[in-house]
Amino acid sequence: MSTNEENKTNSTTRRNFIKTLGFAGAAFTIVPRHVLGKGFVAPSDTLYVAGIGAGGKGTSDLASFAKSPNVKIAYLCDVDERSPKESVKNFPDAPMYKDYRKMLEENKNSIDAVSVSTPDHMHAVQAMAAMELGKHVYVQKPLTHDIAEARQLTEAAKKYKVVTQMGNQGASGDGVRKMKEYYDAGLIGEVHTVQCWTNRAIWPMALETPTRKDNIPKELDWDLWLGTAAKRDYNDAYLPFNWRGWSDFGTGALGDMACHIMDPVYRILPILYPDQVECSAVDAFRANFETIDFPKSFPTASKIHLNYPRTDGNGNIKVTWMDGGIMPERPEELGDDEALGNWDGGVLFIGTKGKLLADCYGANPRLLPLSLNEQVSVKETIARVPEGHYLQWVNACIAGYGKAETSSSFDYAGPFTESILIGNLALKAYFEVDPNAKNQGFWGGTKYHGRKRLHWDAKNMKVTNFDEANQYVKREYRTGW
């Protein structure tokens, strides 16, 4: 066996192992003292959790962890005093910080685990700071803002031996497990095409960067909120939620929803990284026939095509992502009045023998035509996660590194996030302007030279046929971050 063949085999084996652990970990229970053996110390009964980002999504994240009697929300951190009011009410004994670095430094000996529920551009540095101190981490989706950051966090989780989980809750749901059981039973044959879609964005996008300087609210530390992002004046357009549409902070509709909708694709099928990506996007217009590019904001709708080589060497799987209300053609097997996904979106597996449809989060999986679901019964072969995504992480943290698995540990979530963000790399490159274009005017026919199929070298995290796109693999952090 050649070195390349051996590496490929090892990669495939590791990938399958990761997937197996993601499901098998559902059966975990806290290990009793006597099982650990002589010389081992049983895990603490209480997990002391610090929340970075205590408002917004952080509010529900922290409340979900606190459902465990073994959890104490010990510290809160938020750069905006207006945001975490509910968390402050829920956890009145938890001291509040604005700077996560100060919170971690002052309390590094009394924190066991950290939850990160901040804007996307801060996920990586905050999670890394916690892991470097040996703290278990739960990080909201997408795991990172940039491709390179996802690779770094994956490696860091192994280095520091901490329990990790990305916040894509459907990864612990029954739906994706049932989908895998359908697939493993051969009911739809070999999948060759997958369609994924969402109604997002439900916030403004395709906007010109504001030039107006608004007054910074007294409760907000704007410099801390900017964090790794380039310095800019405060504007009401960014907070509290619409930062998702700005590429310096968020990752658009794809980053918001693909970790939920594409999880069944990545978890079930024999794929790892795409080798090609191509996209199209809705143009913004300034005048008749005159398009305009807003490089700091995502388009209102897009379509992204990903080509995944199968890890078993048997060809490719084509995956298409659609957002902004774009949806695939209704399958012939689906009735005119039968739901194609749900309000948030859906995923459609197209195989050599049939089709499998599910809602967002992999929920409500059903074979097409729907009448088949009354005729087919598949044995439950994959353990469920009765405690749910949040408490699965809590229990794994209490057990300790290596004692239990989580559904979306960074071994899985890191490569998955990279795979998703390759779509955003293509989107950003799509609007790269060719400075030598002869036709920059009325039709703008040759203005954008990023509108091509990109070839991706996953090992080296590099586009090989359009170097301008590589600037989006890893951004430059602001000085001091």
C-alpha positions as CSV (number, residue, x, y, z in Angstrom):
1,M,0.0,0.0,0.0
2,S,1.4,3.4,-0.9
3,T,1.7,6.2,1.6
4,N,-1.1,8.2,0.0
5,E,-3.4,5.1,0.1
6,E,-2.5,4.4,3.7
7,N,-3.2,8.0,4.7
8,K,-6.5,7.9,2.9
9,T,-7.5,4.6,4.6
10,N,-6.5,6.0,8.0
11,S,-8.5,9.1,7.3
12,T,-11.6,7.1,6.3
13,T,-11.3,4.8,9.3
14,R,-11.0,7.8,11.6
15,R,-14.0,9.5,10.0
16,N,-16.2,6.4,10.5
17,F,-14.9,6.1,14.1
18,I,-15.8,9.7,14.8
19,K,-19.3,9.2,13.4
20,T,-19.8,6.0,15.4
21,L,-18.7,7.7,18.6
22,G,-21.1,10.6,17.9
23,F,-24.0,8.2,18.1
24,A,-22.7,5.7,20.6
25,G,-22.0,8.4,23.2
26,A,-25.7,8.7,23.7
27,A,-25.7,5.8,26.1
28,F,-23.4,7.4,28.6
29,T,-24.0,7.4,32.3
30,I,-21.8,8.9,35.0
31,V,-19.1,6.4,35.9
32,P,-19.3,5.2,39.6
33,R,-16.2,5.5,41.8
34,H,-15.5,1.8,42.0
35,V,-15.4,1.5,38.2
36,L,-12.6,4.0,37.9
37,G,-10.3,1.7,39.8
38,K,-7.8,2.0,42.6
39,G,-5.8,5.2,42.5
40,F,-8.4,7.2,40.5
41,V,-10.4,10.1,42.0
42,A,-14.1,10.2,41.1
43,P,-15.3,13.3,39.2
44,S,-16.6,16.2,41.2
45,D,-20.4,16.2,41.8
46,T,-20.6,19.8,40.6
47,L,-19.6,21.4,37.3
48,Y,-18.8,25.1,37.7
49,V,-19.7,26.8,34.4
50,A,-18.8,30.3,33.2
51,G,-20.9,31.8,30.5
52,I,-19.2,34.1,27.9
53,G,-22.2,35.8,26.3
54,A,-24.9,35.7,28.9
55,G,-27.6,37.4,26.9
56,G,-29.3,36.5,23.6
57,K,-28.7,32.8,22.8
58,G,-26.5,32.7,25.9
59,T,-29.6,33.1,28.1
60,S,-31.2,29.8,26.9
61,D,-27.8,28.0,26.8
62,L,-27.1,28.7,30.4
63,A,-30.6,27.9,31.5
64,S,-30.3,24.6,29.7
65,F,-27.1,23.6,31.5
66,A,-28.6,24.6,34.8
67,K,-31.3,22.0,34.4
68,S,-28.8,19.6,35.6
69,P,-28.6,19.4,39.5
70,N,-24.9,18.9,39.0
71,V,-24.3,22.3,37.4
72,K,-23.7,25.7,39.0
73,I,-23.6,28.7,36.7
74,A,-20.7,30.3,38.5
75,Y,-19.7,33.4,36.4
76,L,-21.3,35.5,33.8
77,C,-19.7,37.7,31.1
78,D,-21.2,40.0,28.6
79,V,-20.0,43.2,27.0
80,D,-23.4,44.7,27.0
81,E,-25.2,45.2,30.3
82,R,-28.6,45.4,28.6
83,S,-28.4,41.9,27.2
84,P,-28.0,39.4,30.1
85,K,-30.7,40.7,32.4
86,E,-32.5,37.4,32.5
87,S,-29.4,35.4,33.2
88,V,-28.5,37.8,36.1
89,K,-32.0,37.1,37.4
90,N,-31.7,33.4,37.0
91,F,-28.2,33.2,38.6
92,P,-28.0,36.1,41.1
93,D,-24.9,34.6,42.8
94,A,-22.8,34.6,39.7
95,P,-20.4,37.6,39.4
96,M,-20.7,39.6,36.2
97,Y,-17.8,40.5,34.0
98,K,-17.4,42.4,30.7
99,D,-14.0,41.1,29.7
100,Y,-13.8,37.4,29.4
101,R,-10.1,37.5,29.7
102,K,-10.3,39.1,33.1
103,M,-13.0,36.6,34.2
104,L,-10.9,33.6,33.2
105,E,-7.7,34.9,34.7
106,E,-9.2,35.8,38.1
107,N,-11.2,32.6,38.4
108,K,-9.2,30.0,36.5
109,N,-9.0,27.8,39.6
110,S,-12.8,27.8,40.2
111,I,-14.1,27.3,36.7
112,D,-14.6,23.8,35.3
113,A,-16.2,24.6,31.9
114,V,-17.0,27.5,29.7
115,S,-20.0,28.2,27.4
116,V,-19.3,30.6,24.4
117,S,-22.5,32.2,23.0
118,T,-21.1,35.4,21.4
119,P,-21.0,36.7,17.8
120,D,-19.2,34.4,15.4
121,H,-16.0,36.5,15.1
122,M,-15.2,35.9,18.8
123,H,-15.9,32.2,19.1
124,A,-12.3,31.0,18.4
125,V,-10.4,33.3,20.6
126,Q,-12.7,32.8,23.6
127,A,-12.9,29.0,23.2
128,M,-9.1,28.9,22.8
129,A,-8.5,31.0,25.9
130,A,-10.7,28.6,27.9
131,M,-9.1,25.4,26.5
132,E,-5.6,26.7,27.2
133,L,-6.6,26.8,30.8
134,G,-7.8,23.2,30.6
135,K,-11.5,24.1,30.7
136,H,-14.2,22.1,28.9
137,V,-16.0,24.2,26.3
138,Y,-19.4,24.4,24.7
139,V,-19.4,26.7,21.7
140,Q,-22.4,27.9,19.7
141,K,-22.6,27.2,16.0
142,P,-20.9,27.8,13.8
143,L,-17.8,26.7,15.7
144,T,-15.7,29.5,14.2
145,H,-15.8,32.4,11.9
146,D,-12.9,31.3,9.7
147,I,-11.8,27.9,8.2
148,A,-8.3,28.1,9.8
149,E,-9.8,28.8,13.2
150,A,-11.9,25.6,13.0
151,R,-8.7,23.5,12.3
152,Q,-7.0,25.2,15.3
153,L,-9.8,24.5,17.7
154,T,-9.9,20.8,16.6
155,E,-6.2,20.4,17.3
156,A,-6.4,22.4,20.6
157,A,-9.2,20.1,22.0
158,K,-6.9,17.1,21.6
159,K,-3.8,19.0,22.9
160,Y,-5.5,20.2,26.1
161,K,-7.7,17.1,26.6
162,V,-11.0,18.9,27.2
163,V,-14.6,17.9,26.6
164,T,-16.1,19.8,23.7
165,Q,-19.5,20.3,22.1
166,M,-20.7,22.6,19.3
167,G,-24.2,24.0,19.8
168,N,-26.0,22.3,17.0
169,Q,-28.7,20.6,19.1
170,G,-30.1,18.5,16.3
171,A,-26.8,16.5,16.4
172,S,-28.2,14.8,19.6
173,G,-31.8,14.5,18.2
174,D,-33.7,11.4,17.4
175,G,-34.3,12.5,13.8
176,V,-30.7,12.3,12.5
177,R,-30.4,8.8,14.2
178,K,-33.5,7.6,12.5
179,M,-32.2,9.0,9.2
180,K,-29.0,7.0,9.6
181,E,-31.0,3.8,10.4
182,Y,-33.0,4.3,7.1
183,Y,-29.7,4.8,5.2
184,D,-28.0,1.9,6.9
185,A,-31.0,-0.3,6.0
186,G,-30.4,0.5,2.3
187,L,-33.9,1.9,1.9
188,I,-32.8,4.7,-0.4
189,G,-29.7,3.1,-1.9
190,E,-26.5,5.0,-2.4
191,V,-27.0,8.7,-2.0
192,H,-25.5,10.8,-4.9
193,T,-27.3,14.1,-4.5
194,V,-28.4,16.2,-1.5
195,Q,-30.4,19.4,-1.4
196,C,-30.3,21.7,1.7
197,W,-32.2,24.9,2.1
198,T,-33.3,27.5,4.7
199,N,-35.5,30.6,4.8
200,R,-32.7,32.6,6.4
201,A,-31.7,35.3,6.3
202,I,-34.4,36.9,8.5
203,W,-32.2,39.9,9.1
204,P,-31.0,42.7,6.8
205,M,-28.2,41.8,4.3
206,A,-26.7,43.1,1.1
207,L,-26.2,46.5,2.8
208,E,-23.7,49.3,2.4
209,T,-21.4,49.6,5.4
210,P,-22.8,52.4,7.6
211,T,-20.8,55.6,7.7
212,R,-23.0,57.3,10.3
213,K,-21.5,57.3,13.8
214,D,-24.1,56.7,16.4
215,N,-23.6,57.3,20.1
216,I,-22.3,54.2,21.9
217,P,-24.9,53.1,24.6
218,K,-23.4,53.6,28.1
219,E,-24.1,49.9,28.9
220,L,-22.0,48.7,26.0
221,D,-18.2,48.3,25.8
222,W,-17.9,48.7,22.0
223,D,-14.2,48.0,21.9
224,L,-14.7,44.6,23.7
225,W,-17.6,43.8,21.4
226,L,-15.4,44.4,18.3
227,G,-12.7,42.2,19.7
228,T,-10.9,40.6,16.8
229,A,-12.7,42.7,14.2
230,A,-11.2,45.8,12.6
231,K,-11.8,49.0,14.4
232,R,-14.9,50.9,13.2
233,D,-17.4,53.4,14.6
234,Y,-20.4,52.1,16.5
235,N,-23.7,52.0,14.6
236,D,-27.1,50.7,15.6
237,A,-27.2,48.6,12.5
238,Y,-25.0,45.9,14.2
239,L,-26.6,45.2,17.5
240,P,-28.2,43.3,19.1
241,F,-28.9,40.7,16.3
242,N,-28.1,42.0,12.9
243,W,-24.4,41.5,13.1
244,R,-25.0,38.1,11.4
245,G,-25.3,39.9,8.1
246,W,-22.0,41.6,8.3
247,S,-19.0,39.5,7.3
248,D,-16.6,41.0,9.8
249,F,-18.8,39.6,12.6
250,G,-21.1,36.9,11.3
251,T,-21.2,34.1,8.8
252,G,-24.5,34.9,7.1
253,A,-27.4,32.5,6.5
254,L,-25.0,29.6,5.8
255,G,-23.2,30.0,9.1
256,D,-26.4,30.4,11.0
257,M,-28.3,27.4,9.7
258,A,-26.1,24.9,7.9
259,C,-24.8,23.4,11.2
260,H,-28.4,22.4,11.9
261,I,-29.6,21.5,8.4
262,M,-26.4,19.9,7.0
263,D,-25.6,17.8,10.1
264,P,-27.4,14.7,8.8
265,V,-25.5,15.0,5.5
266,Y,-22.1,15.2,7.2
267,R,-22.9,12.7,9.9
268,I,-24.5,10.0,7.8
269,L,-22.7,10.0,4.5
270,P,-19.1,8.9,3.8
271,I,-17.7,12.4,3.2
272,L,-15.1,14.6,4.9
273,Y,-14.1,17.8,2.9
274,P,-15.3,19.0,-0.5
275,D,-12.8,19.3,-3.2
276,Q,-14.8,21.8,-5.3
277,V,-17.2,24.6,-4.6
278,E,-19.1,26.9,-6.8
279,C,-21.8,29.5,-6.0
280,S,-24.2,32.1,-7.3
281,A,-25.8,35.0,-5.4
282,V,-28.5,37.6,-5.7
283,D,-27.1,40.9,-7.0
284,A,-27.7,44.3,-5.4
285,F,-28.5,47.1,-7.8
286,R,-27.6,50.7,-7.6
287,A,-29.2,51.8,-10.9
288,N,-30.7,50.3,-14.0
289,F,-28.4,47.3,-15.0
290,E,-25.7,48.5,-12.6
291,T,-24.8,46.1,-9.9
292,I,-23.0,47.1,-6.7
293,D,-20.9,45.0,-4.4
294,F,-21.2,45.4,-0.6
295,P,-18.1,43.5,0.5
296,K,-18.8,43.7,4.2
297,S,-22.3,42.3,3.9
298,F,-23.7,38.9,2.7
299,P,-26.1,38.7,-0.3
300,T,-29.8,38.4,0.5
301,A,-29.9,34.9,-1.2
302,S,-27.4,32.4,-2.5
303,K,-26.9,29.0,-3.9
304,I,-23.7,26.9,-3.2
305,H,-22.7,23.7,-4.9
306,L,-20.2,21.4,-3.0
307,N,-18.6,18.4,-4.5
308,Y,-17.6,15.8,-1.9
309,P,-15.4,12.8,-2.9
310,R,-16.6,9.8,-1.0
311,T,-14.2,8.6,1.6
312,D,-14.7,5.0,0.4
313,G,-13.4,6.0,-3.0
314,N,-16.7,5.2,-4.8
315,G,-17.3,8.5,-6.6
316,N,-18.7,11.8,-5.4
317,I,-21.7,13.2,-3.6
318,K,-23.1,16.5,-4.8
319,V,-24.5,18.8,-2.1
320,T,-26.4,22.0,-2.8
321,W,-27.1,24.7,-0.2
322,M,-29.8,27.3,-0.8
323,D,-30.8,30.3,1.4
324,G,-32.8,33.4,1.2
325,G,-36.0,31.5,0.4
326,I,-34.6,29.6,-2.6
327,M,-35.8,26.0,-2.5
328,P,-35.3,22.9,-4.6
329,E,-37.8,21.6,-7.1
330,R,-40.5,19.7,-5.4
331,P,-39.8,15.9,-5.7
332,E,-42.2,14.1,-8.0
333,E,-43.0,11.7,-5.1
334,L,-44.2,14.6,-2.9
335,G,-47.8,15.8,-3.2
336,D,-48.6,19.4,-4.1
337,D,-49.9,20.1,-0.5
338,E,-47.3,18.0,1.4
339,A,-44.7,19.9,3.3
340,L,-41.2,20.3,1.7
341,G,-39.2,20.6,4.9
342,N,-40.6,23.1,7.5
343,W,-40.5,26.8,8.1
344,D,-36.8,26.9,8.9
345,G,-35.7,24.7,5.9
346,G,-35.0,21.1,5.2
347,V,-32.7,18.5,3.7
348,L,-33.4,16.0,0.9
349,F,-31.3,12.9,0.3
350,I,-31.6,11.5,-3.3
351,G,-30.4,7.9,-3.6
352,T,-30.3,5.2,-6.2
353,K,-33.4,3.5,-4.7
354,G,-35.4,6.4,-3.2
355,K,-35.5,9.7,-1.4
356,L,-35.4,10.8,2.2
357,L,-36.7,14.1,3.4
358,A,-36.3,15.8,6.8
359,D,-37.0,19.2,8.4
360,C,-34.4,21.5,10.0
361,Y,-32.4,19.7,12.7
362,G,-32.9,16.5,10.9
363,A,-36.4,16.4,12.5
364,N,-39.4,14.4,11.2
365,P,-37.5,12.2,8.7
366,R,-39.7,10.6,6.1
367,L,-39.3,8.4,3.0
368,L,-40.9,9.6,-0.2
369,P,-43.6,9.0,-1.2
370,L,-45.0,9.5,2.3
371,S,-47.1,6.3,1.9
372,L,-43.9,4.3,2.3
373,N,-43.6,5.3,5.9
374,E,-46.8,3.3,6.8
375,Q,-45.3,0.2,5.1
376,V,-41.7,0.3,6.3
377,S,-40.4,-0.4,9.8
378,V,-36.7,-0.1,10.6
379,K,-35.1,-1.5,13.7
380,E,-33.7,1.0,16.2
381,T,-29.9,0.3,16.1
382,I,-28.5,3.6,17.3
383,A,-28.6,4.7,20.9
384,R,-30.6,7.9,21.5
385,V,-29.6,10.9,23.7
386,P,-32.4,11.1,26.2
387,E,-30.7,13.8,28.3
388,G,-30.4,16.0,25.2
389,H,-27.5,18.0,23.7
390,Y,-26.7,20.3,26.6
391,L,-26.8,17.7,29.4
392,Q,-24.9,15.2,27.3
393,W,-22.0,17.7,27.4
394,V,-22.5,18.4,31.1
395,N,-22.4,14.7,31.9
396,A,-19.3,14.2,29.8
397,C,-17.5,17.0,31.5
398,I,-18.3,15.6,34.9
399,A,-17.0,12.2,33.8
400,G,-13.8,13.7,32.5
401,Y,-12.0,13.8,29.2
402,G,-12.0,10.4,27.4
403,K,-14.7,8.9,29.7
404,A,-17.7,9.7,27.5
405,E,-18.4,11.1,24.0
406,T,-20.5,14.0,22.9
407,S,-22.5,14.2,19.6
408,S,-20.7,17.2,18.3
409,S,-17.2,17.1,19.8
410,F,-14.6,19.2,18.0
411,D,-13.2,16.1,16.3
412,Y,-16.5,16.1,14.4
413,A,-17.6,19.7,14.6
414,G,-14.2,21.1,13.5
415,P,-14.0,19.4,10.1
416,F,-17.8,19.9,9.7
417,T,-17.4,23.6,10.3
418,E,-14.5,23.8,7.8
419,S,-16.7,22.1,5.2
420,I,-19.5,24.6,5.7
421,L,-17.3,27.7,5.7
422,I,-15.8,26.7,2.4
423,G,-19.2,27.8,1.0
424,N,-18.7,31.3,2.6
425,L,-15.2,31.4,1.1
426,A,-16.7,30.9,-2.3
427,L,-19.4,33.5,-1.6
428,K,-16.8,36.2,-0.6
429,A,-14.6,35.3,-3.5
430,Y,-17.6,35.6,-5.8
431,F,-17.6,39.3,-5.5
432,E,-13.8,39.8,-5.9
433,V,-13.4,42.5,-8.5
434,D,-11.0,42.1,-11.3
435,P,-9.0,45.4,-11.4
436,N,-8.0,44.8,-15.0
437,A,-11.5,44.2,-16.3
438,K,-12.2,46.2,-19.4
439,N,-15.9,46.3,-18.9
440,Q,-16.7,47.9,-15.6
441,G,-19.7,49.8,-16.6
442,F,-23.2,49.3,-17.9
443,W,-23.4,45.5,-18.0
444,G,-20.5,44.8,-15.6
445,G,-19.9,41.6,-17.6
446,T,-16.3,41.0,-16.5
447,K,-16.2,43.0,-13.4
448,Y,-16.2,40.1,-10.9
449,H,-13.6,37.5,-11.6
450,G,-14.4,35.2,-8.6
451,R,-17.5,33.7,-10.3
452,K,-15.9,30.4,-11.1
453,R,-15.6,26.9,-9.7
454,L,-13.0,26.8,-7.0
455,H,-10.7,23.8,-6.3
456,W,-10.0,23.2,-2.6
457,D,-6.9,21.5,-1.1
458,A,-8.3,20.6,2.3
459,K,-5.0,19.3,3.7
460,N,-3.3,22.7,3.1
461,M,-6.5,24.8,3.5
462,K,-6.0,26.5,0.2
463,V,-7.8,27.3,-3.1
464,T,-5.5,26.1,-5.8
465,N,-7.0,27.9,-8.9
466,F,-7.9,31.3,-7.6
467,D,-5.4,32.8,-5.1
468,E,-7.6,35.8,-4.3
469,A,-10.0,33.6,-2.5
470,N,-7.4,32.5,0.1
471,Q,-7.5,35.8,1.9
472,Y,-10.8,34.5,3.4
473,V,-9.3,31.3,4.9
474,K,-8.0,33.2,7.9
475,R,-8.6,36.9,8.8
476,E,-6.1,39.2,10.4
477,Y,-7.1,39.9,14.0
478,R,-7.0,43.5,15.3
479,T,-3.9,44.4,17.2
480,G,-4.1,43.1,20.7
481,W,-6.3,40.1,19.9
